[in-house]
Amino acid sequence: MINHAEIAMLEEALETLEGGFADLPAFAPELDPQRLRPVLEEVATRMQDNYPYPHPYYAGQMLKPPHPVARIAYALSMYINPNNHALDGGRASSAMEKECIRDIAAMFGWSEPLGHLTGGGTMANLEALWISDRLHPGKRILASDQAHYTHGRITEVLKIPFGAVASTATGSMDLKALENELRQGDVGTVVTTMGTTGLGAVDPLPEILALQAKYGFRIHADAAYGGYFVLASALGDDVRRRYDALTEVDSIVIDPHKHGLQPYGCGCVLFKDPSVVKHYKHDSAYTYFSSDELHLGEISLECSRAGSSAVALWATHRMLPPVAEGEFATSLDRCISAMHQVRAALDANVAFTVLHDPMLDIIVFSVTGDDAETISAANQRLFDRASRRNLHLALIEMPVEFVSNRMPIDASEEDTVTCLRSVLMKPEHDEWAHDIIGVLSELGDS
């Protein structure tokens, strides 16, 4: 899982970095190898207590290893440790962040948005919903009941009224249920999820835009997980139509630390209308004295932020530009291809039932059965046995009603069924799908 050539490239880059400060008086930070080495050995040993997240046999939760160029660039920049709050703390990394924002905005057809990186999707969504409340104070924010739980928490923290909209059997927002809420006339923002974390479902954005024209609300797209699929060419026609509509929304959140090949934590929030900057205005006597340029801290709720995140993302964009039909976009298509391979094999095996029609690279499935309690226990056993074979899946609790759409079951007194979930978000999963299928088939037959 570790390519030691990365260390040699980091050393070469560090020599170049050090050359930029050659006019300084000689100074080398203290280093005590005798004390440092045993601590690092202990850290390495402790870190063995992890699932093998970078390996293709890890196909469970939404965890994707950073690209080597991101890892090296991040480590390189840590020798400076820039802070992308004010230009005093990170001149180069702040410029890199602004270039990254332009790259990400261009993915959605936006040319001059307001935006910045964040510590993750939660903070990015908090800023988007905070702005929504500034523009429609006191009005409700709606999101699907399959949307990330963070929206309910954020609105509670911000004291904004919130409502959950029912979803369909596909996991997407139910349009009739949405319009019933909109008729009440108190909705300021609708959150559309472009790739739910549970099922990878994409909300019907074109139809929600039509409702926006009728009822006059903001649309915020939570594309933290699924946003990069806007570049993919392997989407189904209906899903493609939903992604193409992203150019019309008011704000977007995307997480480069998911499909963007970045280390944690790296989120991003974008506002189509840059005039929302007025809501960020604040005074700080000590932060903004060195430049007349717009500081990233002037358009962010966060203060100190790791400039290394911007450096790593910039390096990744230089090597793998986030453009349609490019190498990076092709890697997303490979994830979708892996999903189709595994889905087809599961469909062909009577031991398993796929519980939805996957839209992106997430599959939720189950051992076939007719009793909720028995099925839950069987899925737990398969999860454990697969892990002993070094194939790591995830478990997900699904409502009995959802499971019964594909597999008629006796619910008895159970409200939920423990099911299996696999996120095939590494491009390498396309080549390893055969091996994954092999292990699942053996376990399903035994």
N, C-alpha and C positions, 0 to 999 in steps of 0.2 A: 504493500500500500504506500510505501515511501520511496521516492526516487531521490537518491542522494546527490544526483547531479544538480539539484536545486541549490544545495548548500554552496557548491562551487560558483554558481552563477550569482548568488547573493554576495559572496566575497568579492567578485569582480565588480559588481555594481557599487559596493561599499567603497572600494578604492576610488571610483569616479566621484562619488558623493563627497568623500573626504578631500578630494582635490579642489573642491569649490571653496574650502575654508583654509587653504594653505597659507594665507597671509596672517593667520592668527598666531599668537605666541604658542609654542608647543604645549600641549596639554593632553593627557590620556587619563580617562576615568580609572579609578582604582579597581582592581580585579584580584580576588583572592581565590585562585583555582581550588586550593585545598578545601576551602569552605563551600565553594560553589558546586563543585562536582558531586558530592554526595547528596546535596539537596536536589539537583537536577535528576540524578539517578532515582531518587525517591519519587519525584514528580512523574518521571517516565513510567515507573512501576505502578503508581496509583492510576495513571491514565490508561493502563491496560484494562481497567474495570469499566469498559465501554463496549457497546456494540460496534462492529467494524463499519462505521458509517461510510467511509470512502469506497468500500468494496461493493461490486455489483450484487453480491449475495445479500447485501442489506437493501431490502425492498419494502421497508416498513413505513416509518414516519417520513415527514417532509424534510429530509436532511440530505443536502447535496454538498459534496466537497468543493471548496474554492478551486478555481483554476490555478495551476502553478504560478502563472504570471501575477495573479492577485496575491497569492501567498508571499511570493518573493518581494513584490512591491510594497506590501503592507509591512513586512519585516524590515525592509530597507528604510522606509519612512519613519519607523519607530526610533531610529537613531537620532532623528530630529524631534519626533513626537509633537507634530503640529496640532494646533487647536483651531478648528474652522469656525470659531465664533467671530473674531475680529481679525482684520488683516495683520495686526501686530503679532498674532499667534500663529499665522499660517499663510504667508503670501502665496507661495507656489501651490499649496494644496487647495486654497480657496479658489484660485484661478482654475485649477483642475476640476473642482466641483462644479463650477459654473459651466464648463465645457461638457461635463457629464450630463448636467440637467438639460442642456440643448439636445444632446444625443437622445436622451430618454423621451423628451417631449416630441422629437421628430418621429419617433415610433408611432405616435398617436396623431400625427399630422398637425401638431401645434408648433408654431414658430417663435412666439414671444410670451411664454407663460411666466408666471411667478412660481418659483419652486426651489427646493433644496433637499439635501439628504437629511436623514434623521437616524436616530439610534435603532429604529425598527418600525414595523408596520403599525404597532400600537400607537406610538407617538405621532406617526404620520396621519393616522386616522383621527387621532385626537385633534390635531390642528385643523383638519378638514371640517370636522363637525363643530369645532369652536368657531370657525369662520362662518359656517352655515347658520349658527345661532346668532352671530353678529348681524347677518343679513336678513334673517327672519326670526327676530327675537321672540321667544316664548312659543314658537310653533313646534309641532311634533317632528321627530325624525323617525322614519320607518326603514326597516330592513327585513329581509326574509328570515323565517325561523331557522333556515339553514346557514345564515350568515355567521360570521365569526362572532363568538360571544363577547369580543372586546367592545362591540358597538353598544351593547346594553350597559356594560361597565362604564364606558367613557361618558355616555349620556347621564348616567347616575352621578359620576364625579362632577360633571359640568352642570348638573341640575337642569337638564333639558328633557322635556317629555319624550318618551320613546315608545314605539309600538312594533311588535313582531308580526309580519305578514305570513300567512300560511304558504306553504310550497306545494308543488305538484309532485306526482310520483317520480318525476325526473330529478327532483331536488332543486328545481328552479322556482323563482317566485311566481305565485299564482296571480295572474292578471286580474281576475274577477275579484279576488280577495283584496288586491291592492286598490282597485277602483272603489270598492265599498268603503275603504278607509279614506280615500281622497274626497269622497262625496261629503265628508264631515267638514271640509273646508279649513282644517287646522294643521295641515301638513306643510312644513317648510322645505324638507329635504327627503328624498328617497335614496337610500344606499343600494346600489346594484352590485352584486357580487360576481366578479368575473373569474370564476373558479373557486367554488367553496372548498374549504379544507377537508371536509368529510368525504364528499363525492366527486369533487372536481366539476360541479355543475355550474353552468353559466346562465345568468339571468337574461330574460328576453328583452334586451336593451332597446331595440327598435320600437317595440310596442310600448315600452315605458316612456320613450321619447314622445310618442304620439299622445300619451296621457299627460305628459308635461305641457304640451301645447294646449291642452284642454283645461288643465287645473292650475298651471303656473307654480311649479315647485322647482327647487334645485335638484340636480342629480349628481350624486357623488359615487364614483366607481371605485369600489374596493377591489383592486386587481393585485393585491399584495402577492398572492401565489400565482395567479394565472395571467398576469399582465403581459409577460414576454411572449405569450402565445399569439399575440397580435402579429408577430413576424412569421409564424408558422405557415406552411403551405399545405399541410396534411390534415387540416381541420375539415370536419363535415360542413356541407353547404350552409346549414342553418346556424351552426356555431360561428362560421366565418362571417355571416351576416351580423351576428351579435357583436363580434369584435370590431367590424368595420364601423359600427355606430359609435365607438368610443370617442371619435373626434368631436362629437356633439355634446359631451357631458361637461359639467362645470368644474369638477375636480377629480383627480385620479391619485390613488396610492398604489405604489408598486414596491416590492421588496427585492432589491438586487441580491440580498443574501439568501434568496430562494433560488429561482431559476437563473439569476444573473451571475452565478459563479463567484459570489463574494463571501468573505468571512462575515460571521456575525459581529456587530449588528450594523446593518446597512439597509435602511428604508428610504423612501422618497415620496414626497408629496408635491403635486403640481396643481396650480390653479390656472384655468384658461384665461381668466380676466385678471391681469396684473394689478389692477387698481385696488384689489383687496389688501394690498400692502399697507394701506392707511390704517388698518385694524391692528397692525403690529407695532405702531409707533410707540417709542418709549425713550427715555433719557438715561444716559449713563455717562457720568463725568470722566470716567477713566478708560472707556473702551474705544472711543471713536476719534482719537486725536491725530492719527498718523496718515489719514487718507480721506480725500473727498469722495472716493468711490463708495458704492453701496456695499455695506458689509453683510455677510450672510447672517450675522446675529441680529440684523435689523429686520429680517424676514423669517424669523424662526422663534418659536416659543422656547426651544432648548437654548441653553447658553453654551457651555463648553461641549464641544463635539470632537470626536476623533478625526483629525485631518487625514489620518492613515486610511480611513475608509474611502475617501475621495481619491487618494493616490492609487489604491488598489483597483478601484472601479475604472479610473482613467486608463491605467495600464491595460486592463482587460479590454476596454473599448478600442484601444490602439491596436491590439493584436486580433481581436474578434469584434469588428464593428457591429453594433446592433441594428442591422439592416435586413430587409427582406431578401431572401435567396442567398444570403451570405453564409459563411461557415457556422456562425453562431445560430442562425435561424435553422440551418440543417440539423444541428444538434437537438433542437426542440422537436423537429419532425421524427428524429430517431426515438425520442421518448414516446411519442404517439404510436410509432410503429411497434415498439416493445409492448405497449398496452394492447394493441390489436392482436399480437401474437399470443400473449398470455390469455386474453379474453377468449379467443377462438379455441384454444386448447381446453380451457375450463368449460366452455359451452359443449364441447365434444365429449366431455367426461361426465357420466351420469352421477359420479360421486360428488360433483360440485354444482352449485347454481350461482350464476352471476346475477346480482340483485338490482342492477340498473344498466342503462346504456351509457357507458363512459363517454364523456365529451373530450377529456384531455388525457391525462396519464395516470389517473387514479382508478383502481378497480376495487369494488366492494363485493365480496362473494361469501359463500357459506358452504359448509358440508350439507348435502341434501338430506332432508329429514321431514318429519311431519309433526313434531312436537317442540315447542319453543324451548323448554328447559333442556331437553335432550340435545337439541341442535347447539345451544350455547355451550354445553359441556363438551360436545364433539369438536367445536371450533377452538375451544381453549386447548384441548388435547393436541389438535393438529398444530396450533401455534407453538406449543412447547416442543413437540417432536421435530418440527421444522427447525427450530432454533438449535436443537441438538445436532442437526445436520448442517449447521452454519447458514441456513436460509432464514433470514429474519424478516418476519411480516409484522403487521400491527393488528390490534383488536379495536373494534368500534362497536358501540352500543347503538342499535337501530330500533326504532319503534316496530312493534309487531305488525302494525298496518303496512309499513313499508316492505317488510320481508314477505308478507302474505301476498303482495302484488305479483311476486314471481314464484313463490313456493307456498302453496296452501298449507297452513299449519294449524295445529291446535294450540291456541294461545294459553289456555288454562288460566292461571292467575298471573301470568307474566305480562309486563308492559313493554319490555324490550327484549331483544335477542342479541347475544354477543356474536358478532360476525367478524370476518377477516377482511383486512384492508391492505392494499399494496400500492405504494406510490413509486411508479417506475420513472423517476425523474432524472436518472443518470443516462446520458446518451449510450453508455456502455451496456445498459440493460437491453438494447436492441440486439447486441451480439450474444448476450448471456441469457436471453429469454428461453432458449432451448434448454439450458441447464436448470433454470428455475422451474420450467414446466416439468422437467424430468423428476425433480424432487417432489413436487406437488402430486404428480401422477402416482409415484410410488407410495406416498403417504395416503393418498385417497383410496388406493387399491388394497391397503393393508388394514 
